[in-house]
Amino acid sequence: MLAGAPRRRRVRPRLSDEAATHVRELIVSGQLHTGDFIRPEAVAEELEISATPAREGLLLLQAEGFLEVEPRRGFRVTALSTKDVSDMFEAQALLAGELGARAAQNVTDAQLAELESLQDRLEAAAKDEDLDRVEELNFEFHRAVYFLADAPKIAWLLRSTLRYAPRRFYATIGGWPEATLHDHREIMTALRSGDVLAAREALSGHIRSAGRLLVEHLEAQERGDRSAD
C-alpha cells in the first residue's frame, strides 16, 4: 500500500450490494443475455444468502437500468449494446487519463518503488494463473495510481463508470490479463519519467484497450448465439 493511502478495511459488502455486483458482472461480461430472466431465489442460492438481500440487489440493478420487471414473470435483463459498453469505457478512459497525468506530477521515488512491488506481485500471480489474485492486484494498482493524483472528485466520477468493467471473469475475456501486464509497465515508465502526456496516454490507452477486448468478447458471444438459433 502506498504511504498515506487510506487503508482498505476487509469488510464484506452489504449482501444486497454483493448480489447486485455479482449479477451486474454476469451481464456486463456476457454470461447473462438480453431477455434472460433472473430469480432472486437462484441468486440467493448461488451466493448462499437469503432471498431478501438478493431481491434488493436485483431492484438496485433495475434502478441502474440493467434489469426490468415483468409482471408475474420477474426480473429480465435489458438490452445492453456494445456501443453502451464502449461509450462507458471511453468516459472512463478520459477520467483515468487525467488522473494518470496528475499522478505523474506527484509521485515520489518511494511510491514508485511500492508500485513496482505491486506490479511484480501481479505478474507473479499471472504466471501462476491465479486470476482471482490478478484481479485483486490489478484493482490495487489502479487504486494506488489514482490516489497519487490527489483529485478525489475525478476519482469519484471514475468509480461511477466502473460498474461496466467486470472485475471478475478474467478467464472469459480473452487477452485481458496479458494486456494488463503490458499496459501497466507502460504506465510505470511514464510515471517514473514524470512525463505527464505519456502518463495520460498510457492510462487512457489501457482503459480503451480493455473496453475493446470486452466489446470483442460480447460481439463474439452474440455471433455464437445467433449461429446456435
C-alpha positions as CSV (number, residue, x, y, z in Angstrom):
1,M,0.0,0.0,0.0
2,L,1.3,3.5,-0.9
3,A,2.4,5.6,2.0
4,G,-0.5,7.9,3.0
5,A,-3.1,5.9,1.1
6,P,-6.3,5.1,3.0
7,R,-6.2,1.6,4.3
8,R,-8.9,-0.7,2.9
9,R,-11.0,-2.4,5.5
10,R,-11.5,-6.1,4.8
11,V,-15.2,-5.8,5.3
12,R,-17.7,-7.9,3.3
13,P,-20.0,-5.6,1.4
14,R,-23.7,-5.5,2.2
15,L,-25.4,-8.6,0.9
16,S,-27.7,-6.7,-1.4
17,D,-24.7,-4.9,-2.9
18,E,-22.9,-8.3,-3.3
19,A,-25.9,-9.7,-5.1
20,A,-26.1,-6.6,-7.4
21,T,-22.3,-6.8,-8.2
22,H,-22.5,-10.5,-8.9
23,V,-25.4,-10.2,-11.4
24,R,-24.1,-6.9,-12.9
25,E,-20.8,-8.6,-13.8
26,L,-22.6,-11.6,-15.3
27,I,-24.5,-9.2,-17.5
28,V,-21.5,-7.0,-18.5
29,S,-19.3,-10.0,-19.2
30,G,-21.9,-11.5,-21.4
31,Q,-22.8,-14.5,-19.3
32,L,-26.4,-13.3,-18.9
33,H,-28.0,-12.0,-22.1
34,T,-30.7,-9.6,-23.1
35,G,-34.1,-11.2,-22.3
36,D,-32.8,-13.7,-19.7
37,F,-34.9,-14.0,-16.6
38,I,-33.3,-13.9,-13.1
39,R,-35.0,-15.2,-10.0
40,P,-33.9,-13.8,-6.6
41,E,-34.0,-17.3,-5.2
42,A,-31.4,-18.5,-7.8
43,V,-29.1,-15.6,-6.9
44,A,-29.6,-16.3,-3.2
45,E,-28.7,-20.0,-3.7
46,E,-25.6,-19.2,-5.7
47,L,-24.3,-16.7,-3.2
48,E,-25.5,-18.6,-0.2
49,I,-27.5,-15.7,1.1
50,S,-31.2,-15.2,1.8
51,A,-33.7,-14.2,-0.9
52,T,-34.4,-10.8,0.6
53,P,-31.0,-9.2,0.0
54,A,-30.8,-11.0,-3.4
55,R,-34.1,-9.3,-4.4
56,E,-32.9,-6.0,-3.0
57,G,-29.8,-6.3,-5.2
58,L,-31.9,-7.0,-8.3
59,L,-34.0,-4.0,-7.5
60,L,-30.8,-1.9,-7.4
61,L,-29.9,-3.2,-10.9
62,Q,-33.4,-2.3,-12.0
63,A,-32.8,1.3,-10.9
64,E,-29.4,1.3,-12.8
65,G,-31.1,0.1,-15.9
66,F,-29.6,-3.4,-16.1
67,L,-32.9,-5.2,-15.3
68,E,-36.6,-4.6,-15.8
69,V,-39.5,-6.2,-14.0
70,E,-42.2,-8.0,-16.0
71,P,-45.5,-8.6,-14.1
72,R,-45.8,-12.2,-12.9
73,R,-42.5,-13.2,-14.5
74,G,-39.8,-11.4,-12.5
75,F,-36.6,-9.7,-13.4
76,R,-35.4,-9.6,-17.0
77,V,-32.1,-8.4,-18.4
78,T,-32.5,-5.3,-20.5
79,A,-30.6,-4.6,-23.7
80,L,-27.0,-3.6,-23.2
81,S,-25.5,-2.8,-26.5
82,T,-21.8,-2.9,-27.3
83,K,-22.0,0.8,-28.0
84,D,-23.2,1.4,-24.5
85,V,-20.2,-0.5,-23.1
86,S,-17.8,1.2,-25.5
87,D,-19.2,4.7,-24.5
88,M,-18.7,3.9,-20.8
89,F,-15.1,2.8,-21.3
90,E,-14.4,6.0,-23.3
91,A,-15.7,8.1,-20.4
92,Q,-13.6,6.0,-18.1
93,A,-10.5,6.4,-20.3
94,L,-10.8,10.2,-20.3
95,L,-11.1,10.3,-16.5
96,A,-8.3,7.8,-15.9
97,G,-6.0,9.6,-18.3
98,E,-6.4,12.8,-16.3
99,L,-5.7,11.0,-13.0
100,G,-2.6,9.4,-14.6
101,A,-1.3,12.8,-15.7
102,R,-1.7,14.2,-12.3
103,A,-0.1,11.2,-10.7
104,A,3.0,11.7,-12.9
105,Q,3.4,15.2,-11.3
106,N,3.1,13.9,-7.8
107,V,4.7,10.5,-7.5
108,T,7.8,10.1,-5.3
109,D,10.6,7.6,-5.7
110,A,9.3,5.7,-2.6
111,Q,5.8,5.5,-4.1
112,L,7.2,4.3,-7.4
113,A,9.1,1.5,-5.6
114,E,5.8,0.5,-3.9
115,L,4.0,0.4,-7.3
116,E,6.9,-1.7,-8.8
117,S,6.4,-4.2,-5.9
118,L,2.7,-4.3,-6.5
119,Q,3.2,-4.9,-10.2
120,D,5.8,-7.6,-9.6
121,R,3.3,-9.4,-7.4
122,L,0.6,-9.0,-10.1
123,E,2.9,-10.6,-12.7
124,A,3.8,-13.4,-10.4
125,A,0.1,-14.1,-9.9
126,A,-0.5,-14.1,-13.6
127,K,2.4,-16.5,-14.1
128,D,0.8,-18.8,-11.6
129,E,-2.6,-18.4,-13.4
130,D,-4.1,-17.2,-10.2
131,L,-6.8,-15.0,-11.8
132,D,-8.5,-14.1,-8.6
133,R,-5.2,-12.7,-7.3
134,V,-4.6,-10.9,-10.6
135,E,-8.0,-9.3,-10.3
136,E,-7.3,-8.1,-6.8
137,L,-3.8,-6.8,-7.5
138,N,-5.0,-5.1,-10.7
139,F,-7.6,-3.2,-8.7
140,E,-5.0,-2.3,-6.1
141,F,-2.6,-1.0,-8.8
142,H,-5.2,1.3,-10.3
143,R,-6.4,2.5,-7.0
144,A,-2.9,3.3,-6.0
145,V,-2.2,5.3,-9.2
146,Y,-5.5,7.2,-8.8
147,F,-4.7,8.0,-5.2
148,L,-1.5,9.7,-6.3
149,A,-3.4,12.1,-8.5
150,D,-4.9,13.8,-5.4
151,A,-8.1,14.5,-7.3
152,P,-10.9,12.9,-5.2
153,K,-13.8,14.3,-7.2
154,I,-12.4,13.0,-10.5
155,A,-11.7,9.6,-8.8
156,W,-15.4,9.6,-7.6
157,L,-16.6,10.2,-11.2
158,L,-14.4,7.4,-12.4
159,R,-15.8,5.0,-9.9
160,S,-19.3,5.6,-11.2
161,T,-18.2,4.1,-14.6
162,L,-16.6,1.0,-13.1
163,R,-19.9,-1.0,-12.9
164,Y,-19.4,-1.5,-16.7
165,A,-16.0,-3.0,-16.2
166,P,-16.2,-6.6,-14.8
167,R,-13.6,-7.1,-12.1
168,R,-14.1,-10.8,-12.2
169,F,-14.4,-13.4,-15.0
170,Y,-10.9,-12.7,-16.3
171,A,-10.8,-16.2,-17.9
172,T,-13.7,-15.3,-20.1
173,I,-12.2,-12.2,-21.6
174,G,-9.5,-13.2,-24.0
175,G,-6.3,-11.2,-23.8
176,W,-7.3,-9.1,-20.8
177,P,-4.7,-10.5,-18.3
178,E,-1.9,-10.1,-20.9
179,A,-2.9,-6.6,-21.8
180,T,-3.0,-5.7,-18.1
181,L,0.6,-6.8,-17.6
182,H,1.9,-5.0,-20.7
183,D,0.0,-1.8,-20.2
184,H,0.9,-1.5,-16.6
185,R,4.6,-1.4,-17.5
186,E,4.0,1.4,-19.9
187,I,2.2,3.3,-17.1
188,M,5.1,2.7,-14.8
189,T,7.6,4.0,-17.4
190,A,5.6,7.2,-17.8
191,L,5.2,7.8,-14.1
192,R,8.9,7.1,-13.5
193,S,9.9,9.7,-16.0
194,G,7.4,12.2,-14.8
195,D,6.0,12.5,-18.3
196,V,2.5,14.0,-17.9
197,L,1.4,13.4,-21.5
198,A,2.8,9.9,-21.7
199,A,1.1,9.0,-18.4
200,R,-2.2,10.4,-19.7
201,E,-1.9,8.4,-22.9
202,A,-0.8,5.2,-21.1
203,L,-3.8,5.2,-18.7
204,S,-6.4,6.2,-21.2
205,G,-5.0,3.7,-23.8
206,H,-5.0,1.0,-21.2
207,I,-8.7,1.6,-20.4
208,R,-9.7,1.8,-24.1
209,S,-7.8,-1.4,-24.8
210,A,-9.8,-3.2,-22.0
211,G,-13.0,-1.8,-23.4
212,R,-12.2,-3.1,-26.9
213,L,-11.4,-6.5,-25.5
214,L,-14.7,-6.7,-23.7
215,V,-16.7,-5.4,-26.7
216,E,-15.0,-8.1,-28.9
217,H,-15.9,-10.7,-26.4
218,L,-19.5,-9.6,-26.3
219,E,-19.7,-9.5,-30.1
220,A,-18.3,-13.0,-30.4
221,Q,-20.9,-14.2,-27.9
222,E,-23.6,-12.6,-29.9
223,R,-22.4,-14.3,-33.1
224,G,-22.3,-17.6,-31.3
225,D,-25.8,-17.1,-30.0
226,R,-27.2,-16.3,-33.5
227,S,-25.5,-19.3,-35.1
228,A,-27.0,-21.5,-32.4
229,D,-30.5,-20.3,-33.2
